Amino acid sequence: MLSSRATLVLLNTFFFLFGCCTLAVGLWSQYDKEFSSLWDSLEIGKIIDSRNLNAARLLLIISGIMSVFVSFIGLYGSLAKDRCFLSAYCLLMGIILILEIAAAAVLMSYRSDAKEKLRVGLNRTVEAINKNEDKVSLNVMNTIQTFFKCCGANGPSDYVDLTNMTSCQAPDSKEDQPIYYQTGCYSAIISFIDTHLPLLLGLTIILISFQIFCLLVSIKGCAQIRYEGYEDI
């Protein structure tokens, strides 16, 4: 059976690697020119507020930095049997857990508001296509309709002219007898989110459980360290 010290080293090694990956993804999305060009070409900001995208990128970077920093403290404290570092690790892990739970509560409270913004954004994009055949809006809707197999914001009737919306056509559609998706993209996106929400919640619970376990092991290890002689843990 692994000792508290070995368990802490193993757990924080995974935590450190996870933080490095998160930080790398955040930095890549923030500074990579090809990634920025992709978002600009799709004009996702027409549907989702660009400030939300920037906040998501910043959150990834901050989360990565915090994960690397905290896991380093845990690794050093467990390897060096340093009571001060382990105490700091326990405190930081407790703060992170509280912040994560608070963030989850805030996100759940804004869920209905996010749905309304999505509906408004999709309707605005479809209106832009109907008015002047905006190529950028057309590119956005083609991408969404291809991925989610939907048509329009609420259905194919949203479009004044469906002949140019080839992404609305089902795979078995024929040129002389086109068959269009009847599901609106708003319903398709919400259904996709609701379907994958249990998986997201499951991953969140696993992450929080993992952090709680790290916190408990670090508290045990910290309690086993004596000021004189440093009892092996």
C-alpha positions as CSV (number, residue, x, y, z in Angstrom):
1,M,0.0,0.0,0.0
2,L,1.3,3.4,-0.9
3,S,2.3,5.8,1.9
4,S,0.8,9.3,2.1
5,R,4.0,10.7,0.7
6,A,4.1,8.4,-2.3
7,T,0.4,9.0,-3.0
8,L,0.9,12.8,-2.9
9,V,3.8,12.6,-5.3
10,L,1.8,10.5,-7.7
11,L,-1.3,12.6,-7.5
12,N,0.5,15.9,-7.9
13,T,2.5,14.6,-10.8
14,F,-0.8,14.0,-12.7
15,F,-2.1,17.3,-11.4
16,F,1.1,19.0,-12.7
17,L,0.8,17.5,-16.1
18,F,-2.9,18.4,-16.3
19,G,-2.0,22.0,-15.5
20,C,0.7,22.1,-18.1
21,C,-1.8,20.8,-20.8
22,T,-4.4,23.3,-19.7
23,L,-1.9,26.2,-19.8
24,A,-0.6,25.0,-23.2
25,V,-4.1,25.0,-24.7
26,G,-4.9,28.4,-23.2
27,L,-1.7,30.0,-24.6
28,W,-2.2,28.3,-27.9
29,S,-5.8,29.6,-28.3
30,Q,-4.6,33.1,-27.2
31,Y,-1.5,33.6,-29.3
32,D,-1.6,31.1,-32.2
33,K,-2.3,33.0,-35.4
34,E,-4.0,30.1,-37.2
35,F,-6.4,29.5,-34.3
36,S,-7.3,33.2,-34.2
37,S,-7.8,33.2,-38.0
38,L,-10.2,30.3,-37.6
39,W,-12.3,32.1,-35.1
40,D,-12.2,35.3,-37.2
41,S,-13.2,33.4,-40.4
42,L,-16.1,31.8,-38.7
43,E,-17.1,35.0,-36.9
44,I,-18.3,33.1,-33.9
45,G,-18.6,36.5,-32.2
46,K,-21.8,37.0,-34.1
47,I,-23.5,34.3,-32.0
48,I,-21.3,34.3,-28.9
49,D,-20.1,37.5,-27.3
50,S,-16.4,37.7,-28.1
51,R,-15.8,38.8,-24.5
52,N,-17.0,35.4,-23.4
53,L,-14.4,33.7,-25.7
54,N,-11.6,35.9,-24.4
55,A,-12.7,35.1,-20.8
56,A,-12.7,31.4,-21.6
57,R,-9.1,31.7,-23.0
58,L,-8.0,33.7,-19.9
59,L,-9.7,31.2,-17.6
60,L,-7.7,28.3,-19.2
61,I,-4.5,30.2,-18.8
62,I,-5.2,31.1,-15.1
63,S,-6.4,27.6,-14.4
64,G,-3.2,26.1,-15.9
65,I,-0.9,28.5,-14.0
66,M,-2.7,27.8,-10.7
67,S,-2.6,24.0,-11.3
68,V,1.1,24.0,-12.1
69,F,1.9,26.3,-9.1
70,V,-0.2,24.4,-6.6
71,S,1.0,20.9,-7.8
72,F,4.6,22.1,-7.6
73,I,4.1,23.2,-4.0
74,G,2.5,19.8,-3.2
75,L,5.3,17.9,-5.0
76,Y,8.0,19.9,-3.2
77,G,6.3,19.6,0.1
78,S,5.9,15.8,-0.1
79,L,9.4,15.2,-1.5
80,A,11.2,17.5,1.0
81,K,8.8,16.6,3.8
82,D,8.3,20.3,4.4
83,R,5.4,21.0,6.8
84,C,5.2,24.6,5.7
85,F,4.8,23.8,2.0
86,L,2.3,21.0,2.7
87,S,0.3,23.5,4.9
88,A,0.3,26.0,2.1
89,Y,-0.8,23.3,-0.3
90,C,-3.7,22.3,1.9
91,L,-4.8,26.0,2.2
92,L,-4.6,26.6,-1.6
93,M,-6.4,23.4,-2.4
94,G,-9.2,24.4,-0.1
95,I,-9.5,27.8,-1.7
96,I,-9.5,26.3,-5.2
97,L,-12.3,23.9,-4.2
98,I,-14.4,26.8,-2.8
99,L,-13.9,28.8,-6.0
100,E,-14.7,25.9,-8.2
101,I,-18.0,25.2,-6.4
102,A,-18.8,28.9,-6.5
103,A,-18.1,29.1,-10.2
104,A,-20.3,26.1,-10.9
105,A,-23.1,27.7,-9.0
106,V,-22.7,31.0,-10.9
107,L,-22.7,29.1,-14.3
108,M,-25.8,27.2,-13.4
109,S,-27.6,30.5,-12.4
110,Y,-26.7,32.0,-15.8
111,R,-27.9,29.0,-17.8
112,S,-31.2,30.4,-18.9
113,D,-29.6,33.7,-19.8
114,A,-27.1,31.9,-22.0
115,K,-29.9,30.1,-23.8
116,E,-31.6,33.3,-24.5
117,K,-28.4,34.9,-25.9
118,L,-27.9,31.9,-28.1
119,R,-31.4,32.2,-29.5
120,V,-31.0,35.9,-30.2
121,G,-27.6,35.4,-31.8
122,L,-28.8,32.7,-34.1
123,N,-31.9,34.7,-35.1
124,R,-29.7,37.7,-35.8
125,T,-27.4,35.7,-38.0
126,V,-30.2,34.2,-40.0
127,E,-31.7,37.7,-40.5
128,A,-28.4,39.0,-41.8
129,I,-28.4,36.2,-44.4
130,N,-32.0,37.0,-45.5
131,K,-31.3,40.7,-45.8
132,N,-28.1,40.9,-47.8
133,E,-26.7,37.3,-48.0
134,D,-23.9,38.2,-45.6
135,K,-21.0,35.8,-46.5
136,V,-19.7,35.8,-43.0
137,S,-23.1,34.9,-41.5
138,L,-23.5,32.3,-44.2
139,N,-20.2,30.8,-43.2
140,V,-21.2,30.6,-39.6
141,M,-24.6,29.0,-40.3
142,N,-23.1,26.5,-42.7
143,T,-20.6,25.4,-40.1
144,I,-23.3,25.1,-37.4
145,Q,-25.8,23.4,-39.7
146,T,-23.3,20.9,-41.0
147,F,-22.1,19.9,-37.5
148,F,-25.5,19.8,-35.7
149,K,-27.5,18.6,-38.8
150,C,-30.1,21.4,-38.4
151,C,-31.5,24.2,-40.5
152,G,-32.1,27.9,-39.5
153,A,-32.5,29.2,-36.0
154,N,-35.9,27.5,-35.5
155,G,-36.3,25.6,-38.8
156,P,-36.0,25.8,-42.6
157,S,-38.9,28.3,-42.7
158,D,-36.5,30.9,-41.3
159,Y,-34.8,31.4,-44.7
160,V,-36.3,33.4,-47.5
161,D,-34.4,31.4,-50.0
162,L,-33.4,27.8,-49.2
163,T,-31.7,27.1,-52.5
164,N,-28.4,28.4,-51.4
165,M,-28.4,26.7,-48.1
166,T,-26.9,23.3,-49.1
167,S,-25.8,22.7,-45.6
168,C,-29.5,22.4,-44.7
169,Q,-29.9,19.4,-46.9
170,A,-29.9,15.9,-45.5
171,P,-27.4,13.3,-46.9
172,D,-30.1,11.4,-48.8
173,S,-31.3,14.6,-50.5
174,K,-31.5,14.8,-54.3
175,E,-30.8,17.8,-56.5
176,D,-34.3,17.8,-58.0
177,Q,-36.0,16.8,-54.7
178,P,-34.0,18.4,-51.8
179,I,-34.7,17.1,-48.3
180,Y,-34.0,19.7,-45.6
181,Y,-33.4,19.2,-41.9
182,Q,-36.5,20.1,-40.0
183,T,-34.9,20.7,-36.7
184,G,-33.8,24.3,-35.9
185,C,-30.2,24.9,-34.8
186,Y,-31.3,26.4,-31.5
187,S,-33.1,23.1,-30.5
188,A,-30.2,21.0,-31.9
189,I,-27.6,22.9,-29.9
190,I,-29.6,22.8,-26.7
191,S,-30.2,19.1,-27.2
192,F,-26.5,18.5,-27.8
193,I,-25.6,20.3,-24.6
194,D,-28.3,18.5,-22.6
195,T,-27.1,15.2,-23.9
196,H,-23.5,15.8,-23.0
197,L,-24.2,17.7,-19.8
198,P,-24.2,14.5,-17.6
199,L,-20.7,13.7,-19.0
200,L,-19.5,17.2,-18.1
201,L,-21.0,17.0,-14.7
202,G,-19.4,13.6,-14.2
203,L,-16.0,14.9,-15.1
204,T,-16.5,17.9,-12.8
205,I,-17.4,15.6,-9.9
206,I,-14.4,13.4,-10.6
207,L,-12.1,16.5,-10.7
208,I,-13.5,17.8,-7.4
209,S,-13.3,14.3,-5.8
210,F,-9.7,14.1,-7.0
211,Q,-8.9,17.4,-5.4
212,I,-10.7,16.5,-2.2
213,F,-8.7,13.3,-2.0
214,C,-5.4,15.3,-2.6
215,L,-6.5,17.6,0.2
216,L,-7.2,14.8,2.6
217,V,-3.9,13.0,1.8
218,S,-1.9,16.2,2.2
219,I,-3.6,16.9,5.6
220,K,-2.7,13.4,6.7
221,G,0.8,13.8,5.5
222,C,1.2,17.2,7.1
223,A,-0.1,15.8,10.4
224,Q,2.4,13.0,10.3
225,I,5.4,15.3,10.0
226,R,7.1,16.1,13.2
227,Y,9.0,19.3,13.7
228,E,11.9,17.3,15.2
229,G,13.3,14.4,13.2
230,Y,10.7,14.5,10.4
231,E,8.9,11.2,10.7
232,D,8.8,9.3,7.5
233,I,5.4,9.5,5.8
